[in-house]
Amino acid sequence: MNRVSTGGVTGQRNPMITNCLGTVIRGLKARVTRWANQNSIPFGWQARFYDRVVRNHDELNRIADYIENNVINWHSDEMNIR
């Protein structure tokens, strides 16, 4: 049995109570953006981003290494426009 409850100001249209992952992600991004704007925090989502399913442990390790070293390598990144 799938129980749906109302949520906040959106009531039954709350994107966080749907079965569609895309709708949940869209709602999450909207809420984070709104919170940042309300708190005068400069914020924007990364353009040209796509999700990828991590298929095995080796791939997970490569992704973790990339994330850990990304800040260290930021100065040499061609896409780093200041």
N, CA, C and O atoms as a Maestro MAE file, in Angstrom:
{
 s_m_m2io_version
 :::
 2.0.0
}

f_m_ct {
 s_m_title
 :::
 protein
 m_atom[328] {
  # First column is atom index #
  i_m_mmod_type
  r_m_x_coord
  r_m_y_coord
  r_m_z_coord
  i_m_residue_number
  s_m_chain_name
  s_m_pdb_residue_name
  s_m_pdb_atom_name
  i_m_atomic_number
  :::
  1 25 0.848 -1.190 0.000 1 A "MET " " N  " 7
  2 3 0.000 0.000 0.000 1 A "MET " " CA " 6
  3 2 0.881 1.238 0.000 1 A "MET " " C  " 6
  4 15 1.767 1.367 0.845 1 A "MET " " O  " 8
  5 25 0.653 2.132 -0.920 2 A "ASN " " N  " 7
  6 3 1.442 3.354 -1.060 2 A "ASN " " CA " 6
  7 2 0.682 4.513 -0.434 2 A "ASN " " C  " 6
  8 15 -0.300 4.991 -1.001 2 A "ASN " " O  " 8
  9 25 1.126 4.961 0.716 3 A "ARG " " N  " 7
  10 3 0.445 6.058 1.391 3 A "ARG " " CA " 6
  11 2 1.075 7.380 0.981 3 A "ARG " " C  " 6
  12 15 2.298 7.516 0.974 3 A "ARG " " O  " 8
  13 25 0.254 8.332 0.646 4 A "VAL " " N  " 7
  14 3 0.697 9.660 0.266 4 A "VAL " " CA " 6
  15 2 0.149 10.641 1.284 4 A "VAL " " C  " 6
  16 15 -1.048 10.652 1.574 4 A "VAL " " O  " 8
  17 25 1.026 11.457 1.818 5 A "SER " " N  " 7
  18 3 0.592 12.475 2.771 5 A "SER " " CA " 6
  19 2 0.785 13.850 2.155 5 A "SER " " C  " 6
  20 15 1.516 14.010 1.178 5 A "SER " " O  " 8
  21 25 0.131 14.825 2.730 6 A "THR " " N  " 7
  22 3 0.311 16.186 2.241 6 A "THR " " CA " 6
  23 2 1.617 16.712 2.792 6 A "THR " " C  " 6
  24 15 2.136 16.209 3.788 6 A "THR " " O  " 8
  25 25 2.141 17.725 2.135 7 A "GLY " " N  " 7
  26 3 3.412 18.259 2.583 7 A "GLY " " CA " 6
  27 2 3.493 19.755 2.452 7 A "GLY " " C  " 6
  28 15 3.446 20.288 1.344 7 A "GLY " " O  " 8
  29 25 3.613 20.432 3.559 8 A "GLY " " N  " 7
  30 3 3.863 21.865 3.569 8 A "GLY " " CA " 6
  31 2 2.866 22.669 2.765 8 A "GLY " " C  " 6
  32 15 1.683 22.335 2.692 8 A "GLY " " O  " 8
  33 25 3.367 23.740 2.160 9 A "VAL " " N  " 7
  34 3 2.500 24.667 1.426 9 A "VAL " " CA " 6
  35 2 2.031 24.094 0.096 9 A "VAL " " C  " 6
  36 15 1.080 24.608 -0.494 9 A "VAL " " O  " 8
  37 25 2.678 23.043 -0.382 10 A "THR " " N  " 7
  38 3 2.304 22.478 -1.680 10 A "THR " " CA " 6
  39 2 1.189 21.451 -1.577 10 A "THR " " C  " 6
  40 15 0.619 21.055 -2.594 10 A "THR " " O  " 8
  41 25 0.869 21.012 -0.365 11 A "GLY " " N  " 7
  42 3 -0.211 20.046 -0.184 11 A "GLY " " CA " 6
  43 2 0.021 18.781 -0.976 11 A "GLY " " C  " 6
  44 15 1.096 18.186 -0.904 11 A "GLY " " O  " 8
  45 25 -0.985 18.364 -1.734 12 A "GLN " " N  " 7
  46 3 -0.889 17.139 -2.521 12 A "GLN " " CA " 6
  47 2 0.079 17.268 -3.696 12 A "GLN " " C  " 6
  48 15 0.481 16.253 -4.264 12 A "GLN " " O  " 8
  49 25 0.460 18.475 -4.070 13 A "ARG " " N  " 7
  50 3 1.381 18.672 -5.195 13 A "ARG " " CA " 6
  51 2 2.835 18.672 -4.750 13 A "ARG " " C  " 6
  52 15 3.711 19.086 -5.509 13 A "ARG " " O  " 8
  53 25 3.104 18.217 -3.540 14 A "ASN " " N  " 7
  54 3 4.466 18.176 -3.019 14 A "ASN " " CA " 6
  55 2 5.314 17.249 -3.895 14 A "ASN " " C  " 6
  56 15 5.014 16.058 -3.981 14 A "ASN " " O  " 8
  57 25 6.364 17.762 -4.548 15 A "PRO " " N  " 7
  58 3 7.174 16.913 -5.426 15 A "PRO " " CA " 6
  59 2 7.937 15.831 -4.681 15 A "PRO " " C  " 6
  60 15 8.411 14.880 -5.302 15 A "PRO " " O  " 8
  61 25 8.066 15.951 -3.379 16 A "MET " " N  " 7
  62 3 8.837 14.970 -2.627 16 A "MET " " CA " 6
  63 2 8.013 13.723 -2.288 16 A "MET " " C  " 6
  64 15 8.545 12.787 -1.691 16 A "MET " " O  " 8
  65 25 6.717 13.690 -2.657 17 A "ILE " " N  " 7
  66 3 5.915 12.506 -2.376 17 A "ILE " " CA " 6
  67 2 5.498 11.787 -3.657 17 A "ILE " " C  " 6
  68 15 4.499 11.069 -3.669 17 A "ILE " " O  " 8
  69 25 6.235 11.972 -4.699 18 A "THR " " N  " 7
  70 3 5.945 11.324 -5.977 18 A "THR " " CA " 6
  71 2 6.794 10.065 -6.133 18 A "THR " " C  " 6
  72 15 7.761 9.866 -5.398 18 A "THR " " O  " 8
  73 25 6.433 9.232 -7.080 19 A "ASN " " N  " 7
  74 3 7.226 8.040 -7.380 19 A "ASN " " CA " 6
  75 2 8.219 8.275 -8.508 19 A "ASN " " C  " 6
  76 15 8.893 7.335 -8.929 19 A "ASN " " O  " 8
  77 25 8.328 9.490 -9.006 20 A "CYS " " N  " 7
  78 3 9.202 9.808 -10.132 20 A "CYS " " CA " 6
  79 2 10.482 10.485 -9.620 20 A "CYS " " C  " 6
  80 15 10.418 11.572 -9.044 20 A "CYS " " O  " 8
  81 25 11.619 9.861 -9.823 21 A "LEU " " N  " 7
  82 3 12.893 10.397 -9.336 21 A "LEU " " CA " 6
  83 2 13.185 11.777 -9.910 21 A "LEU " " C  " 6
  84 15 13.678 12.648 -9.194 21 A "LEU " " O  " 8
  85 25 12.889 11.990 -11.189 22 A "GLY " " N  " 7
  86 3 13.138 13.295 -11.810 22 A "GLY " " CA " 6
  87 2 12.368 14.409 -11.130 22 A "GLY " " C  " 6
  88 15 12.885 15.514 -10.965 22 A "GLY " " O  " 8
  89 25 11.139 14.129 -10.735 23 A "THR " " N  " 7
  90 3 10.323 15.128 -10.041 23 A "THR " " CA " 6
  91 2 10.883 15.420 -8.658 23 A "THR " " C  " 6
  92 15 10.878 16.567 -8.211 23 A "THR " " O  " 8
  93 25 11.361 14.391 -7.984 24 A "VAL " " N  " 7
  94 3 11.958 14.583 -6.661 24 A "VAL " " CA " 6
  95 2 13.220 15.441 -6.776 24 A "VAL " " C  " 6
  96 15 13.406 16.369 -5.989 24 A "VAL " " O  " 8
  97 25 14.082 15.144 -7.737 25 A "ILE " " N  " 7
  98 3 15.323 15.910 -7.923 25 A "ILE " " CA " 6
  99 2 15.003 17.358 -8.278 25 A "ILE " " C  " 6
  100 15 15.618 18.278 -7.738 25 A "ILE " " O  " 8
  101 25 14.049 17.569 -9.176 26 A "ARG " " N  " 7
  102 3 13.640 18.918 -9.553 26 A "ARG " " CA " 6
  103 2 13.133 19.692 -8.332 26 A "ARG " " C  " 6
  104 15 13.468 20.863 -8.155 26 A "ARG " " O  " 8
  105 25 12.327 19.037 -7.493 27 A "GLY " " N  " 7
  106 3 11.830 19.678 -6.279 27 A "GLY " " CA " 6
  107 2 12.940 20.007 -5.306 27 A "GLY " " C  " 6
  108 15 12.950 21.086 -4.714 27 A "GLY " " O  " 8
  109 25 13.877 19.086 -5.133 28 A "LEU " " N  " 7
  110 3 15.014 19.320 -4.247 28 A "LEU " " CA " 6
  111 2 15.841 20.513 -4.726 28 A "LEU " " C  " 6
  112 15 16.207 21.380 -3.933 28 A "LEU " " O  " 8
  113 25 16.131 20.548 -6.023 29 A "LYS " " N  " 7
  114 3 16.924 21.648 -6.564 29 A "LYS " " CA " 6
  115 2 16.195 22.985 -6.409 29 A "LYS " " C  " 6
  116 15 16.817 24.007 -6.120 29 A "LYS " " O  " 8
  117 25 14.888 22.972 -6.600 30 A "ALA " " N  " 7
  118 3 14.110 24.200 -6.448 30 A "ALA " " CA " 6
  119 2 14.154 24.690 -5.000 30 A "ALA " " C  " 6
  120 15 14.307 25.885 -4.750 30 A "ALA " " O  " 8
  121 25 14.019 23.771 -4.056 31 A "ARG " " N  " 7
  122 3 14.037 24.161 -2.646 31 A "ARG " " CA " 6
  123 2 15.401 24.669 -2.210 31 A "ARG " " C  " 6
  124 15 15.484 25.646 -1.465 31 A "ARG " " O  " 8
  125 25 16.465 24.028 -2.657 32 A "VAL " " N  " 7
  126 3 17.814 24.481 -2.315 32 A "VAL " " CA " 6
  127 2 18.066 25.863 -2.904 32 A "VAL " " C  " 6
  128 15 18.607 26.737 -2.227 32 A "VAL " " O  " 8
  129 25 17.680 26.064 -4.151 33 A "THR " " N  " 7
  130 3 17.848 27.363 -4.798 33 A "THR " " CA " 6
  131 2 17.063 28.443 -4.066 33 A "THR " " C  " 6
  132 15 17.580 29.533 -3.823 33 A "THR " " O  " 8
  133 25 15.828 28.144 -3.716 34 A "ARG " " N  " 7
  134 3 14.997 29.115 -2.996 34 A "ARG " " CA " 6
  135 2 15.610 29.464 -1.639 34 A "ARG " " C  " 6
  136 15 15.660 30.634 -1.260 34 A "ARG " " O  " 8
  137 25 16.075 28.450 -0.912 35 A "TRP " " N  " 7
  138 3 16.690 28.683 0.397 35 A "TRP " " CA " 6
  139 2 17.931 29.561 0.252 35 A "TRP " " C  " 6
  140 15 18.126 30.492 1.034 35 A "TRP " " O  " 8
  141 25 18.771 29.272 -0.745 36 A "ALA " " N  " 7
  142 3 19.976 30.066 -0.969 36 A "ALA " " CA " 6
  143 2 19.607 31.512 -1.286 36 A "ALA " " C  " 6
  144 15 20.225 32.438 -0.762 36 A "ALA " " O  " 8
  145 25 18.610 31.711 -2.136 37 A "ASN " " N  " 7
  146 3 18.183 33.071 -2.484 37 A "ASN " " CA " 6
  147 2 17.629 33.808 -1.268 37 A "ASN " " C  " 6
  148 15 17.927 34.987 -1.076 37 A "ASN " " O  " 8
  149 25 16.835 33.138 -0.452 38 A "GLN " " N  " 7
  150 3 16.256 33.768 0.736 38 A "GLN " " CA " 6
  151 2 17.316 34.143 1.764 38 A "GLN " " C  " 6
  152 15 17.113 35.055 2.565 38 A "GLN " " O  " 8
  153 25 18.451 33.440 1.741 39 A "ASN " " N  " 7
  154 3 19.517 33.690 2.694 39 A "ASN " " CA " 6
  155 2 20.694 34.432 2.072 39 A "ASN " " C  " 6
  156 15 21.789 34.451 2.634 39 A "ASN " " O  " 8
  157 25 20.467 35.040 0.913 40 A "SER " " N  " 7
  158 3 21.478 35.840 0.208 40 A "SER " " CA " 6
  159 2 22.791 35.082 0.017 40 A "SER " " C  " 6
  160 15 23.876 35.635 0.197 40 A "SER " " O  " 8
  161 25 22.672 33.821 -0.348 41 A "ILE " " N  " 7
  162 3 23.849 32.985 -0.606 41 A "ILE " " CA " 6
  163 2 23.994 32.839 -2.117 41 A "ILE " " C  " 6
  164 15 23.103 32.294 -2.769 41 A "ILE " " O  " 8
  165 25 25.106 33.318 -2.686 42 A "PRO " " N  " 7
  166 3 25.304 33.154 -4.129 42 A "PRO " " CA " 6
  167 2 25.384 31.655 -4.455 42 A "PRO " " C  " 6
  168 15 26.205 30.930 -3.892 42 A "PRO " " O  " 8
  169 25 24.540 31.216 -5.350 43 A "PHE " " N  " 7
  170 3 24.461 29.789 -5.617 43 A "PHE " " CA " 6
  171 2 23.926 29.547 -7.010 43 A "PHE " " C  " 6
  172 15 23.072 30.289 -7.495 43 A "PHE " " O  " 8
  173 25 24.429 28.507 -7.654 44 A "GLY " " N  " 7
  174 3 23.893 28.083 -8.938 44 A "GLY " " CA " 6
  175 2 24.243 26.634 -9.182 44 A "GLY " " C  " 6
  176 15 25.293 26.162 -8.747 44 A "GLY " " O  " 8
  177 25 23.379 25.934 -9.868 45 A "TRP " " N  " 7
  178 3 23.636 24.532 -10.175 45 A "TRP " " CA " 6
  179 2 24.610 24.437 -11.332 45 A "TRP " " C  " 6
  180 15 24.604 25.285 -12.224 45 A "TRP " " O  " 8
  181 25 25.439 23.419 -11.322 46 A "GLN " " N  " 7
  182 3 26.439 23.222 -12.363 46 A "GLN " " CA " 6
  183 2 25.754 22.941 -13.696 46 A "GLN " " C  " 6
  184 15 24.888 22.072 -13.795 46 A "GLN " " O  " 8
  185 25 26.158 23.690 -14.715 47 A "ALA " " N  " 7
  186 3 25.621 23.471 -16.061 47 A "ALA " " CA " 6
  187 2 26.284 22.241 -16.690 47 A "ALA " " C  " 6
  188 15 27.364 21.826 -16.270 47 A "ALA " " O  " 8
  189 25 25.641 21.678 -17.679 48 A "ARG " " N  " 7
  190 3 26.171 20.536 -18.415 48 A "ARG " " CA " 6
  191 2 26.481 19.351 -17.502 48 A "ARG " " C  " 6
  192 15 27.458 18.636 -17.724 48 A "ARG " " O  " 8
  193 25 25.669 19.143 -16.497 49 A "PHE " " N  " 7
  194 3 25.873 18.043 -15.563 49 A "PHE " " CA " 6
  195 2 24.947 16.889 -15.926 49 A "PHE " " C  " 6
  196 15 23.806 17.108 -16.332 49 A "PHE " " O  " 8
  197 25 25.431 15.678 -15.781 50 A "TYR " " N  " 7
  198 3 24.570 14.520 -15.983 50 A "TYR " " CA " 6
  199 2 24.872 13.475 -14.910 50 A "TYR " " C  " 6
  200 15 25.987 13.395 -14.396 50 A "TYR " " O  " 8
  201 25 23.880 12.699 -14.592 51 A "ASP " " N  " 7
  202 3 24.038 11.637 -13.606 51 A "ASP " " CA " 6
  203 2 24.583 10.394 -14.283 51 A "ASP " " C  " 6
  204 15 24.399 10.188 -15.483 51 A "ASP " " O  " 8
  205 25 25.251 9.576 -13.499 52 A "ARG " " N  " 7
  206 3 25.758 8.310 -14.007 52 A "ARG " " CA " 6
  207 2 25.585 7.255 -12.923 52 A "ARG " " C  " 6
  208 15 25.836 7.521 -11.748 52 A "ARG " " O  " 8
  209 25 25.166 6.084 -13.309 53 A "VAL " " N  " 7
  210 3 25.034 4.975 -12.383 53 A "VAL " " CA " 6
  211 2 26.425 4.386 -12.153 53 A "VAL " " C  " 6
  212 15 27.127 4.057 -13.109 53 A "VAL " " O  " 8
  213 25 26.820 4.256 -10.891 54 A "VAL " " N  " 7
  214 3 28.105 3.648 -10.549 54 A "VAL " " CA " 6
  215 2 27.918 2.135 -10.637 54 A "VAL " " C  " 6
  216 15 27.092 1.558 -9.929 54 A "VAL " " O  " 8
  217 25 28.694 1.502 -11.513 55 A "ARG " " N  " 7
  218 3 28.430 0.110 -11.855 55 A "ARG " " CA " 6
  219 2 29.255 -0.911 -11.064 55 A "ARG " " C  " 6
  220 15 28.859 -2.072 -10.967 55 A "ARG " " O  " 8
  221 25 30.384 -0.500 -10.504 56 A "ASN " " N  " 7
  222 3 31.192 -1.456 -9.741 56 A "ASN " " CA " 6
  223 2 32.104 -0.715 -8.768 56 A "ASN " " C  " 6
  224 15 32.160 0.515 -8.763 56 A "ASN " " O  " 8
  225 25 32.814 -1.478 -7.947 57 A "HIS " " N  " 7
  226 3 33.656 -0.893 -6.901 57 A "HIS " " CA " 6
  227 2 34.817 -0.084 -7.493 57 A "HIS " " C  " 6
  228 15 35.166 0.971 -6.963 57 A "HIS " " O  " 8
  229 25 35.419 -0.572 -8.593 58 A "ASP " " N  " 7
  230 3 36.523 0.158 -9.220 58 A "ASP " " CA " 6
  231 2 36.072 1.529 -9.719 58 A "ASP " " C  " 6
  232 15 36.777 2.524 -9.549 58 A "ASP " " O  " 8
  233 25 34.910 1.570 -10.326 59 A "GLU " " N  " 7
  234 3 34.377 2.844 -10.801 59 A "GLU " " CA " 6
  235 2 34.084 3.778 -9.628 59 A "GLU " " C  " 6
  236 15 34.332 4.981 -9.713 59 A "GLU " " O  " 8
  237 25 33.564 3.231 -8.546 60 A "LEU " " N  " 7
  238 3 33.316 4.028 -7.351 60 A "LEU " " CA " 6
  239 2 34.615 4.628 -6.833 60 A "LEU " " C  " 6
  240 15 34.642 5.799 -6.456 60 A "LEU " " O  " 8
  241 25 35.685 3.853 -6.809 61 A "ASN " " N  " 7
  242 3 36.976 4.369 -6.351 61 A "ASN " " CA " 6
  243 2 37.506 5.471 -7.264 61 A "ASN " " C  " 6
  244 15 38.053 6.462 -6.779 61 A "ASN " " O  " 8
  245 25 37.350 5.312 -8.581 62 A "ARG " " N  " 7
  246 3 37.800 6.355 -9.518 62 A "ARG " " CA " 6
  247 2 37.017 7.650 -9.297 62 A "ARG " " C  " 6
  248 15 37.594 8.737 -9.310 62 A "ARG " " O  " 8
  249 25 35.723 7.532 -9.096 63 A "ILE " " N  " 7
  250 3 34.895 8.717 -8.862 63 A "ILE " " CA " 6
  251 2 35.277 9.377 -7.542 63 A "ILE " " C  " 6
  252 15 35.381 10.602 -7.471 63 A "ILE " " O  " 8
  253 25 35.488 8.583 -6.500 64 A "ALA " " N  " 7
  254 3 35.892 9.130 -5.198 64 A "ALA " " CA " 6
  255 2 37.230 9.850 -5.299 64 A "ALA " " C  " 6
  256 15 37.400 10.923 -4.720 64 A "ALA " " O  " 8
  257 25 38.183 9.272 -6.031 65 A "ASP " " N  " 7
  258 3 39.484 9.940 -6.234 65 A "ASP " " CA " 6
  259 2 39.309 11.260 -6.969 65 A "ASP " " C  " 6
  260 15 39.933 12.260 -6.614 65 A "ASP " " O  " 8
  261 25 38.460 11.264 -7.995 66 A "TYR " " N  " 7
  262 3 38.209 12.497 -8.743 66 A "TYR " " CA " 6
  263 2 37.649 13.578 -7.817 66 A "TYR " " C  " 6
  264 15 38.111 14.719 -7.838 66 A "TYR " " O  " 8
  265 25 36.662 13.217 -7.012 67 A "ILE " " N  " 7
  266 3 36.047 14.197 -6.111 67 A "ILE " " CA " 6
  267 2 37.076 14.718 -5.117 67 A "ILE " " C  " 6
  268 15 37.154 15.923 -4.876 67 A "ILE " " O  " 8
  269 25 37.858 13.823 -4.545 68 A "GLU " " N  " 7
  270 3 38.848 14.225 -3.545 68 A "GLU " " CA " 6
  271 2 39.919 15.138 -4.137 68 A "GLU " " C  " 6
  272 15 40.367 16.074 -3.476 68 A "GLU " " O  " 8
  273 25 40.333 14.874 -5.374 69 A "ASN " " N  " 7
  274 3 41.417 15.643 -5.991 69 A "ASN " " CA " 6
  275 2 40.934 16.814 -6.819 69 A "ASN " " C  " 6
  276 15 41.753 17.595 -7.304 69 A "ASN " " O  " 8
  277 25 39.637 16.962 -6.996 70 A "ASN " " N  " 7
  278 3 39.097 18.010 -7.842 70 A "ASN " " CA " 6
  279 2 39.516 19.400 -7.365 70 A "ASN " " C  " 6
  280 15 39.895 20.241 -8.180 70 A "ASN " " O  " 8
  281 25 39.454 19.648 -6.084 71 A "VAL " " N  " 7
  282 3 39.825 20.961 -5.543 71 A "VAL " " CA " 6
  283 2 41.306 21.224 -5.763 71 A "VAL " " C  " 6
  284 15 41.692 22.339 -6.114 71 A "VAL " " O  " 8
  285 25 42.132 20.219 -5.561 72 A "ILE " " N  " 7
  286 3 43.583 20.370 -5.743 72 A "ILE " " CA " 6
  287 2 43.916 20.721 -7.189 72 A "ILE " " C  " 6
  288 15 44.817 21.518 -7.448 72 A "ILE " " O  " 8
  289 25 43.181 20.121 -8.133 73 A "ASN " " N  " 7
  290 3 43.458 20.316 -9.559 73 A "ASN " " CA " 6
  291 2 42.685 21.469 -10.185 73 A "ASN " " C  " 6
  292 15 42.822 21.713 -11.384 73 A "ASN " " O  " 8
  293 25 41.888 22.175 -9.418 74 A "TRP " " N  " 7
  294 3 41.004 23.206 -9.952 74 A "TRP " " CA " 6
  295 2 41.770 24.294 -10.696 74 A "TRP " " C  " 6
  296 15 41.314 24.759 -11.740 74 A "TRP " " O  " 8
  297 25 42.921 24.708 -10.181 75 A "HIS " " N  " 7
  298 3 43.680 25.804 -10.806 75 A "HIS " " CA " 6
  299 2 44.165 25.455 -12.214 75 A "HIS " " C  " 6
  300 15 44.377 26.351 -13.031 75 A "HIS " " O  " 8
  301 25 44.341 24.172 -12.503 76 A "SER " " N  " 7
  302 3 44.841 23.780 -13.826 76 A "SER " " CA " 6
  303 2 43.725 23.337 -14.779 76 A "SER " " C  " 6
  304 15 44.010 22.915 -15.900 76 A "SER " " O  " 8
  305 25 42.492 23.424 -14.360 77 A "ASP " " N  " 7
  306 3 41.358 23.013 -15.174 77 A "ASP " " CA " 6
  307 2 41.059 24.073 -16.231 77 A "ASP " " C  " 6
  308 15 40.883 25.246 -15.900 77 A "ASP " " O  " 8
  309 25 41.002 23.669 -17.496 78 A "GLU " " N  " 7
  310 3 40.722 24.598 -18.586 78 A "GLU " " CA " 6
  311 2 39.326 25.228 -18.475 78 A "GLU " " C  " 6
  312 15 39.101 26.329 -18.977 78 A "GLU " " O  " 8
  313 25 38.402 24.539 -17.825 79 A "MET " " N  " 7
  314 3 37.048 25.051 -17.684 79 A "MET " " CA " 6
  315 2 36.901 26.017 -16.512 79 A "MET " " C  " 6
  316 15 35.832 26.600 -16.325 79 A "MET " " O  " 8
  317 25 37.944 26.192 -15.733 80 A "ASN " " N  " 7
  318 3 37.920 27.093 -14.584 80 A "ASN " " CA " 6
  319 2 38.081 28.528 -15.096 80 A "ASN " " C  " 6
  320 15 39.190 28.984 -15.374 80 A "ASN " " O  " 8
  321 25 36.975 29.208 -15.210 81 A "ILE " " N  " 7
  322 3 36.983 30.585 -15.715 81 A "ILE " " CA " 6
  323 2 36.745 31.512 -14.546 81 A "ILE " " C  " 6
  324 15 35.718 31.422 -13.872 81 A "ILE " " O  " 8
  325 25 37.666 32.383 -14.306 82 A "ARG " " N  " 7
  326 3 37.524 33.314 -13.175 82 A "ARG " " CA " 6
  327 2 37.315 34.703 -13.651 82 A "ARG " " C  " 6
  328 15 37.175 35.619 -12.841 82 A "ARG " " O  " 8
  :::
 }
 m_bond[327] {
  # First column is bond index #
  i_m_from
  i_m_to
  i_m_order
  :::
  1 1 2 1
  2 2 3 1
  3 3 4 2
  4 3 5 1
  5 5 6 1
  6 6 7 1
  7 7 8 2
  8 7 9 1
  9 9 10 1
  10 10 11 1
  11 11 12 2
  12 11 13 1
  13 13 14 1
  14 14 15 1
  15 15 16 2
  16 15 17 1
  17 17 18 1
  18 18 19 1
  19 19 20 2
  20 19 21 1
  21 21 22 1
  22 22 23 1
  23 23 24 2
  24 23 25 1
  25 25 26 1
  26 26 27 1
  27 27 28 2
  28 27 29 1
  29 29 30 1
  30 30 31 1
  31 31 32 2
  32 31 33 1
  33 33 34 1
  34 34 35 1
  35 35 36 2
  36 35 37 1
  37 37 38 1
  38 38 39 1
  39 39 40 2
  40 39 41 1
  41 41 42 1
  42 42 43 1
  43 43 44 2
  44 43 45 1
  45 45 46 1
  46 46 47 1
  47 47 48 2
  48 47 49 1
  49 49 50 1
  50 50 51 1
  51 51 52 2
  52 51 53 1
  53 53 54 1
  54 54 55 1
  55 55 56 2
  56 55 57 1
  57 57 58 1
  58 58 59 1
  59 59 60 2
  60 59 61 1
  61 61 62 1
  62 62 63 1
  63 63 64 2
  64 63 65 1
  65 65 66 1
  66 66 67 1
  67 67 68 2
  68 67 69 1
  69 69 70 1
  70 70 71 1
  71 71 72 2
  72 71 73 1
  73 73 74 1
  74 74 75 1
  75 75 76 2
  76 75 77 1
  77 77 78 1
  78 78 79 1
  79 79 80 2
  80 79 81 1
  81 81 82 1
  82 82 83 1
  83 83 84 2
  84 83 85 1
  85 85 86 1
  86 86 87 1
  87 87 88 2
  88 87 89 1
  89 89 90 1
  90 90 91 1
  91 91 92 2
  92 91 93 1
  93 93 94 1
  94 94 95 1
  95 95 96 2
  96 95 97 1
  97 97 98 1
  98 98 99 1
  99 99 100 2
  100 99 101 1
  101 101 102 1
  102 102 103 1
  103 103 104 2
  104 103 105 1
  105 105 106 1
  106 106 107 1
  107 107 108 2
  108 107 109 1
  109 109 110 1
  110 110 111 1
  111 111 112 2
  112 111 113 1
  113 113 114 1
  114 114 115 1
  115 115 116 2
  116 115 117 1
  117 117 118 1
  118 118 119 1
  119 119 120 2
  120 119 121 1
  121 121 122 1
  122 122 123 1
  123 123 124 2
  124 123 125 1
  125 125 126 1
  126 126 127 1
  127 127 128 2
  128 127 129 1
  129 129 130 1
  130 130 131 1
  131 131 132 2
  132 131 133 1
  133 133 134 1
  134 134 135 1
  135 135 136 2
  136 135 137 1
  137 137 138 1
  138 138 139 1
  139 139 140 2
  140 139 141 1
  141 141 142 1
  142 142 143 1
  143 143 144 2
  144 143 145 1
  145 145 146 1
  146 146 147 1
  147 147 148 2
  148 147 149 1
  149 149 150 1
  150 150 151 1
  151 151 152 2
  152 151 153 1
  153 153 154 1
  154 154 155 1
  155 155 156 2
  156 155 157 1
  157 157 158 1
  158 158 159 1
  159 159 160 2
  160 159 161 1
  161 161 162 1
  162 162 163 1
  163 163 164 2
  164 163 165 1
  165 165 166 1
  166 166 167 1
  167 167 168 2
  168 167 169 1
  169 169 170 1
  170 170 171 1
  171 171 172 2
  172 171 173 1
  173 173 174 1
  174 174 175 1
  175 175 176 2
  176 175 177 1
  177 177 178 1
  178 178 179 1
  179 179 180 2
  180 179 181 1
  181 181 182 1
  182 182 183 1
  183 183 184 2
  184 183 185 1
  185 185 186 1
  186 186 187 1
  187 187 188 2
  188 187 189 1
  189 189 190 1
  190 190 191 1
  191 191 192 2
  192 191 193 1
  193 193 194 1
  194 194 195 1
  195 195 196 2
  196 195 197 1
  197 197 198 1
  198 198 199 1
  199 199 200 2
  200 199 201 1
  201 201 202 1
  202 202 203 1
  203 203 204 2
  204 203 205 1
  205 205 206 1
  206 206 207 1
  207 207 208 2
  208 207 209 1
  209 209 210 1
  210 210 211 1
  211 211 212 2
  212 211 213 1
  213 213 214 1
  214 214 215 1
  215 215 216 2
  216 215 217 1
  217 217 218 1
  218 218 219 1
  219 219 220 2
  220 219 221 1
  221 221 222 1
  222 222 223 1
  223 223 224 2
  224 223 225 1
  225 225 226 1
  226 226 227 1
  227 227 228 2
  228 227 229 1
  229 229 230 1
  230 230 231 1
  231 231 232 2
  232 231 233 1
  233 233 234 1
  234 234 235 1
  235 235 236 2
  236 235 237 1
  237 237 238 1
  238 238 239 1
  239 239 240 2
  240 239 241 1
  241 241 242 1
  242 242 243 1
  243 243 244 2
  244 243 245 1
  245 245 246 1
  246 246 247 1
  247 247 248 2
  248 247 249 1
  249 249 250 1
  250 250 251 1
  251 251 252 2
  252 251 253 1
  253 253 254 1
  254 254 255 1
  255 255 256 2
  256 255 257 1
  257 257 258 1
  258 258 259 1
  259 259 260 2
  260 259 261 1
  261 261 262 1
  262 262 263 1
  263 263 264 2
  264 263 265 1
  265 265 266 1
  266 266 267 1
  267 267 268 2
  268 267 269 1
  269 269 270 1
  270 270 271 1
  271 271 272 2
  272 271 273 1
  273 273 274 1
  274 274 275 1
  275 275 276 2
  276 275 277 1
  277 277 278 1
  278 278 279 1
  279 279 280 2
  280 279 281 1
  281 281 282 1
  282 282 283 1
  283 283 284 2
  284 283 285 1
  285 285 286 1
  286 286 287 1
  287 287 288 2
  288 287 289 1
  289 289 290 1
  290 290 291 1
  291 291 292 2
  292 291 293 1
  293 293 294 1
  294 294 295 1
  295 295 296 2
  296 295 297 1
  297 297 298 1
  298 298 299 1
  299 299 300 2
  300 299 301 1
  301 301 302 1
  302 302 303 1
  303 303 304 2
  304 303 305 1
  305 305 306 1
  306 306 307 1
  307 307 308 2
  308 307 309 1
  309 309 310 1
  310 310 311 1
  311 311 312 2
  312 311 313 1
  313 313 314 1
  314 314 315 1
  315 315 316 2
  316 315 317 1
  317 317 318 1
  318 318 319 1
  319 319 320 2
  320 319 321 1
  321 321 322 1
  322 322 323 1
  323 323 324 2
  324 323 325 1
  325 325 326 1
  326 326 327 1
  327 327 328 2
  :::
 }
}
